Each structure stands twice: as structure tokens, then as C-alpha cells.
Amino acid sequence: MSDATLADRRAALEDERVHLRHQLAELGYGDEGRLDYDQNFADSSQVTAERGEAEALAKQLKETLAEVEHALGKIEADTYGMCESCGQPIAPARLEAKPAARLCMDCASKR
């Protein structure tokens, strides 16, 4: 992978990290690792349902953020673009479509 391509992937991942952190902050994801709610907030069934949806979304955002952080760590370790299962290079088209990909298409299809 060329230095320019790697720099583009790093920039895309860093942008995604900022975006994910912003989304989590908008949801009210606090420093304690959970969503913050007003203790005086009414606990109606609608509020409970909305809270459940927000928690599910926050979980998904946190998982995606962890994948982005992992990919950025691989760039720092100079192992980015290598399949974590077979050790072969991940196709550039796959990394372009999914910059945080951990597996090549062959290994991903086996899961």
C-alpha cells in the first residue's frame, strides 16, 4: 500500500472516529461508559422504549468506534491491511469500502 493511500485511510478513519464520538456525545453517552439520564425523568413505557433504542444505538456506535480505534492501532503498528486470520494482504477494494476491515474476503466469507 502506498504512503498516500495509507495516509488517506488514516484520515478517513480519524474522521470516522470524530464522527462516532460526536454521535455518542449527542446521545448522552457519558464518561462512566453508559448513557446519562435525568433521574427525575418520567419512566413511562414510551421513555423506556426510547431509552432501549438509544442504548442499542450507543452499543452499535461503541462497537464501530472500537473497530476504528483498532484499525488506527494497526496503522501505528505497521500491520494495517493484513488479514488477522491468514496474514495475507486485504484487497485494496475491500479496505476502500471498509477501512476498518480485519479480514480478507476469503477469511471473512468463512465466518
TAFENTA-V839914 format. One record per pair of residues at least 6 apart in sequence whose C-alpha atoms are under 7 Angstrom apart, sorted by the first residue. I is the first residue (numbers start at 1). J is the second residue. Records with the same first field share a line. If there is no record, write none. Layout:
I=J + J
//
This chain:
9=99
10=72
13=68 + 72 + 99
17=65 + 68
20=61 + 65
24=58 + 61
27=54
28=35 + 36
29=35 + 36
30=36
67=100
68=100
71=80 + 100
74=80
81=89 + 90
82=88 + 89 + 90
83=89 + 90 + 102 + 103 + 104
84=102 + 103
85=103 + 107
90=103 + 104
91=104
95=101
//
